[in-house]
């Protein structure tokens, strides 16, 4: 009985582990905080150490980047770029002239920060982050113009691979290149695919976990808990580290529900609030829970069948009852022989002419007198009966 209850308790604990993780994901005792989760003590940003500012602008979207600064890779090859006019937007040249193959390594984000990004019309503003798996990160974004009026835009959260696909889509919408699948027209035609099927579209792009895309909004608050750092190991070895990109979109991308270009410079107020997590379950607990459910479903018929087969084999039998068994004799009183009484002898009726009559005594049985047995007398043995065997019937004795 104890083993069975231990198994039931263990299975229940495994099934409730994901639910308990949400209850203990934050410290049990919290300091007094403001009602708004986007308010708190912030620290100064160490650029290119805990956060990096990046952008995409229409006047520098040629698709040719200085991946390598050494001429040994290109020789005397010179890329033709459109002239840069910094007056077309608030972005600085160092924001969009990034070396894509030599980005600085960022420290995990475990402190709270606040910043404001100025994003020109038909452009992209991005913050490159290294989110910590040991902290719960709350991101709050508010969009407005330089005069303080609300502006409708799009906010996305990407990983490194997803951001590269998004940047390729932006370049195809603003320039002509060999990898743009018809200058972006084919990608625009496939934009009607539902969000749950966009991950199967090789020509489109999607946000992190297919959920963190907020289109046509003026402000957005989102919280993110990571199970583990976003590091993938390819089949051919090595490791693929994935950073996160918080993107504010001010151009009309290929999605149907996104906002149009606002036509003004957008000021995006971004607040990042981190909270220490007290309990972080590993990602394989989800697989363990589903495996336990599957094994429990497979074992249930065998357990029920075993209990059914043992239902009538109890060791203790009830004290009352007339059904005997091999271990208990029948509860029936022993048989007693009772001799029926003999009927009384008939009484003769006297005649009418008799003056007096007396019944005669009953006759006594006369014992048979056997002749005395002489011990010297020879007694002849019984004559054996000779039976002739017939061969007509072989079974006749």
N, C-alpha and C positions, 0 to 999 in steps of 0.2 A: 504493500500500500504506500509506503514512504517513497519508494522509487517512482511510482506513478505520479505522485504529487510533485516530486522534484522535477520530473519531465514536464509536467504542465506548467509549473512556475518558470522554468527556464524558457520554454517556448513563449510564454506570455511576456517575459522580460525582453526577449529578442524582438517581438512584434512591436512593443511599446518603446523601444530604444529611439527610433526617429522622432517620436512625439516628445519624449523626455529631453531630447537634445535642444528642441526649440525653447523649452522652459528654462534650461540651464545655459543657453547661449550667451546670456548676459550675466554679470555678477549678481549674486543674491542681494547684496547690500549696495545700493547706488547712492552717490552723492546727489544733493539737490540740484536739479537741472531745470532749465526753462521749459515751458510747455512746447515750444517749437523745437523739433529735433534738429533744425538747421542752425540753431544758435548755440554758441559755446565759446570756450577759450580757443583762439586760433593763434598760430605761430607764423612767423615770417617764412616765406618759401625760399628754399635753397634751390635755385633754378639749375637744371641739369644734374641735380643730385637726388632730389625727391620728386621732382616734377619737371617736365619739359614742354615748352610752348611750341606748337607747330601750326601750319596753316596751308591752305591751297587757294590760289588766286587765279582768276581767268587770264591775266596778262603774263603768267609764267607757268602755263600748263602745256608745255611742248612735249613732255614725255622724255626729254633728254636731261639727265642729271649727272652731276659730277660724282659718279660713284667712287672713282679713284682720282686722287689729286696728282698722282705721278704720271708723267707723260709716257712711261714705258708701256702702259697698257693701250694707249691710243696713238702714240707717235705724234705726228703733226696734224691729226684729225681734229677739226674744230667744229663744234656743234653750233648750229644756227638757232639762236634764240630770239624771241621777240624782245624788243627794247623794254627795259623795266622802267616803269613810271610810278614812283612811289606815291604820287599824288592821287592815284586812282583808288587807293584804299588806305586804311590805317595800319595795315600789316607792315612790319619791318622786313627787309630782305632776308635776314637770318632766319625768319620763321618759315619761309617757303623754299629757301635755298639750302635744304638739309642734305647731308650726306647719308643716303638711305642705307648704306652698307656698313656704317661705322657710327651707329648711335651710341651715346654714353649709357653705361649701365646704371640703373636707378636703384636706390635703396627701397626696401618695403615701406609702404606708406602706413605709419603708425601714429601720426600726429594730425591735428586738424588745421586746415588752411582756408584762406579766403582770397579770391582774386577776381579781377574783372578782365574779360577778353573783349577787345574791340574787333568786330568782324565786318568787313566791307560787304557791299551788295554783291550777290552772285559768287560768294566765297565760302570757305570752310574754315572754321576755327576749331583747333583740337588741343587737348591736354593729354600728354603721354604720362601714364601712371604705372606704378608697380604696386598693385593692391596686395595687402597682406592677408594671408589665410587665417591668421590668429586674431584678426580684428573684424568687426562689423563696420562697414563703410556706408555712410549715408551721404548722398550727393543731392544737392539742391541747386537748381538753375533757374534764373529769372531773366527773361528777355525784355529789353526796352531799347528805345532809341536814345540818342544823346540828349534829348530834351526831357527824358523821363516818361515818355508815353509807352504803353505796352506794345510789343511787336510779336506777331505770330511767326513761329519758326519751327524747326525740327531739331530734336536732340536724340543722339544715338550713342550707344556704348559698344565698342568693337574690341576684339583682340587684334594682335598684330597681323595675322593672316587676313582677317575680315577687313581690317582697315586698308590693306594693300589692294584688295578687290574693290573697295569703295573708291579709293583714289583712282584706280584704273577707269572706273565708270565716270568719274568727274573729268578725267582727261579726254575720254572719248566724246563727251558731250561738248567739249570746248575746242578740240583740235581734231585733225585727221591723222590717223596712224594705221599701220598695217594690222595691229592687234585689236582694233576696235570693232570688228564684226559689222562692217558697213557704217562706220562713223556713229555707232550707238543706236542706229535705227532698229536693229534686230533686238537689242536689249530692251529698248523702249516698247517694242511690240510684245515682249514676253513679260511685261510688268504686271499684267493682270493675273498672274499666278497667285493663288491664295498663300498667305504667309506660311502655313504648315507644309507647303510643297516647294517653297523657294530654295530650301537647302539642296534640292535635287536639280536646280537650274544651274548649269555650269556657266551661264552668261550673266547671272544676276549676283547680288550680294545680300547678305543678311546680317542682322545684329547679333550680339552675344546671347546665346541660348534661345534665339528666335523670339525673344520677348522684350528686350530693352531697346525698343524703338518708339519714340514719342513724337508723333507728327501732328502739326497744326496746333501747337500749344504756346502759351506765353510763360508758363512756369511749370516745373516738374520736380517732384521729390521721389527719389528711388533709394532703396537699401539693398545691399549686396553682401551675402555671406558666401565665402568660397570654401569648398570642401578641402581643397589642396591648391598649391601653386599651379598655374597653368603651364606645365612643362610636359611635352610629349616626346616619346622616344620613337623615332621612325624605324622601319624594318631594316634599313641599311646602317643602323647604328647612330651614335651621337644623341644629342638632345636639342629640342626645339623649344626655346623659351618664348612665351607669349606675354607681352605687355598689354595694357589696356589703354584705349583711346576714348576720351570723352569728347564727342564731336557736336558742335553746334552748326547746323546746316542752314544756309541762307540762299540756296539756289534750288531751282526746280529740278529735282532728281527724277529718276525713272519710276519711282513709286507713284501710284495713282492717288494715294491719300495724303501726300506730303503737301506742305505749304509752298506757295509761290515765292519768288524773290521779293523781299519787302521794298526794295528800291531805296533804302536808307542804310546808314551804318548802324549796326546792332551792337549794343553793350550787354554782354552776358555776364551776370553776377553769379559766380560759382562758389559754393561753400562745400567743403569736404570735412565731415565729422567722423572720426574713428572711435570705436568703443572696444575695449578689451573683451574677448570672449573667454569664459571660464571653462567651457567644455567643448571640444571640437572632436566629433566622431570621424573616424576615417571613412573614406568613400566606399570601401568594400562592405560596410554594414548594410547598405541597400541590397547588395547581392546576397548577403547572408539571410536577410529577412525574407526575400523572395524564395531562396532555396529552402528555408524552413517551412514556408507555406506550401511549397510544392511537395516536399517530403511528407508533411503532415497530411496533405490530401491523398497521397499515395498509400500511406500507412493506415488511414482511417478504416477502409474496408476490411483489412486483415485484423485489426483490433476488434472491430464489431463482430466479425465472424468467430474469433476466438472466445469472446465473451458469450456469444450465443451458444457455442458448443459446450461451454462449461456451466451453462445456466442450470441444468438438471443433475449435476454431479456434486452436490453439496455433501460434506462429510457428516453433518448433523441432520438426523431425521426427526420429525416431530414425534412427540410422545404418544399422541392420540392418532387413531386411524386403524383400519382393518387391512390395509394393503401390505403384505409381507415383503421382505427383501432378503437378500442373501446374508445380510449382517444381523437381521432381527427376525425372530420367529413370528408366526402369526399370532395376533392377539385374540385367540379363540379358547374358551374353557375346555379342559380335557374331557374326552367322551367317557361317560359313566354308564355301565350296563345295569338296567333296571328290569327285574323279572316280573312279568305281569302276574297278578294274583289269579289263582285257579278258581273257577266258578264253584259255588257250593253244590254238594251232591243233591240230586232230586229227592224230594220228600214224597213217599207214596201216599195216596189219598185213601182212607179207610172206606169200606163198603157201608151201606146204610143199615144192613141187617146185623152188623157186628156190634155187640154190646160194648166190648172193650177191645182196644187195639194198642199194641205197643210196638214201636219201631224196632226192627231187628238191627243188631249191631252190624257195622260194615264188615264185610269180609276181609280177612287179613290176606295179604299176598303170600302165596306159598313159594318158598324159596326152592329153586331147582336143586335137586340133589345130584351132584356130579360124582362119578366114581373116583375113588382115590387113584392118584397118579403114582405108579410105581417107578422109582428112579432107575430100576434095572430093565424096565421095558424099553425095547428098541422102537424108536419112532421112525417110520419110513419117510424118506425125503420126498418132497413133492415131485410128481412126475413132470419133466420138462415138456413144454409144448413145442413140437417140431413144426416149423413153418417152412413150407417149400417156396423157394424164391422163383419168381416168374421172370423170364428175360424179356417178356413183352413190354413191361413197364420198368425201366431202369431205376426209377425212384421208389419202387415198392420194396419195403423192407421184409 
